[in-house]
Amino acid sequence: MAELDALDRRLIDAFQRDLPLCTRPFAAMAERLGVSEAEVLERLQTLQQGEVLSRVGPVFDHARAGASLLAAVAVPEAECDAVAAAINRSPGVNHNYAREDLAREDLARDGQVSGIDYNLWFVMTAADEVQLEARLEALEEELERPLLRLPMVEGYHIDLGFPIPWAELGGP
């Protein structure tokens, strides 16, 4: 945290929410912070490369913007990185993550226990249900493994913007 200066911290604090929705959002951010657009872009790139930020962009309500679902696949541990990379290359994929703590008894489909340990989970989105299913089928074919499809039954908004206690984290 000591590497983050006051501008980095202001940038992070100011735009966890309310990213400007305009033709030049980074210019609008820069104007609000009193710096150049190039400075904002450079800072964001540096923060992402340093893994301080994982993503910069809006969060869409996929139910309103098209179709989406949670999917999972069972993969031997030795193949997880390669399969995760293939999933990440697929269009419309986000939130790809490994789960090791989900026992097969925790999963049920149509009232039946799956009997499979699904360990890679991801969300896939598309413009509509037809495109979504085509993307899932293409990924299944590439991976040569079936995907568990879990359509959203009820949506929840989880606000992941948090006040950051900079003083407690140290640094200037």
ChimeraX attribute file (.defattr): number of C-alpha atoms within 10 A of each C-alpha:
attribute: neighborCount
match mode: 1-to-1
recipient: residues
	/A:1	11
	/A:2	9
	/A:3	9
	/A:4	15
	/A:5	11
	/A:6	12
	/A:7	15
	/A:8	16
	/A:9	13
	/A:10	12
	/A:11	17
	/A:12	18
	/A:13	14
	/A:14	14
	/A:15	14
	/A:16	16
	/A:17	15
	/A:18	8
	/A:19	16
	/A:20	15
	/A:21	10
	/A:22	9
	/A:23	8
	/A:24	10
	/A:25	14
	/A:26	20
	/A:27	19
	/A:28	18
	/A:29	20
	/A:30	17
	/A:31	13
	/A:32	12
	/A:33	15
	/A:34	10
	/A:35	13
	/A:36	16
	/A:37	18
	/A:38	12
	/A:39	14
	/A:40	21
	/A:41	15
	/A:42	12
	/A:43	16
	/A:44	20
	/A:45	15
	/A:46	14
	/A:47	17
	/A:48	14
	/A:49	11
	/A:50	11
	/A:51	10
	/A:52	13
	/A:53	13
	/A:54	9
	/A:55	11
	/A:56	12
	/A:57	11
	/A:58	12
	/A:59	8
	/A:60	9
	/A:61	13
	/A:62	15
	/A:63	14
	/A:64	9
	/A:65	12
	/A:66	15
	/A:67	20
	/A:68	24
	/A:69	20
	/A:70	19
	/A:71	19
	/A:72	21
	/A:73	23
	/A:74	17
	/A:75	20
	/A:76	10
	/A:77	9
	/A:78	8
	/A:79	9
	/A:80	16
	/A:81	13
	/A:82	12
	/A:83	18
	/A:84	19
	/A:85	11
	/A:86	13
	/A:87	23
	/A:88	15
	/A:89	11
	/A:90	15
	/A:91	14
	/A:92	15
	/A:93	19
	/A:94	15
	/A:95	11
	/A:96	17
	/A:97	13
	/A:98	18
	/A:99	12
	/A:100	11
	/A:101	10
	/A:102	12
	/A:103	13
	/A:104	13
	/A:105	12
	/A:106	11
	/A:107	15
	/A:108	11
	/A:109	10
	/A:110	6
	/A:111	7
	/A:112	9
	/A:113	12
	/A:114	15
	/A:115	12
	/A:116	14
	/A:117	20
	/A:118	23
	/A:119	19
	/A:120	21
	/A:121	21
	/A:122	18
	/A:123	18
	/A:124	24
	/A:125	23
	/A:126	20
	/A:127	15
	/A:128	13
	/A:129	14
	/A:130	10
	/A:131	14
	/A:132	20
	/A:133	18
	/A:134	12
	/A:135	19
	/A:136	20
	/A:137	14
	/A:138	13
	/A:139	19
	/A:140	15
	/A:141	11
	/A:142	13
	/A:143	17
	/A:144	9
	/A:145	12
	/A:146	14
	/A:147	19
	/A:148	17
	/A:149	16
	/A:150	13
	/A:151	12
	/A:152	12
	/A:153	6
	/A:154	5
	/A:155	9
	/A:156	7
	/A:157	6
	/A:158	6
	/A:159	8
	/A:160	8
	/A:161	11
	/A:162	9
	/A:163	9
	/A:164	11
	/A:165	8
	/A:166	14
	/A:167	8
	/A:168	7
	/A:169	10
	/A:170	9
	/A:171	12
	/A:172	11
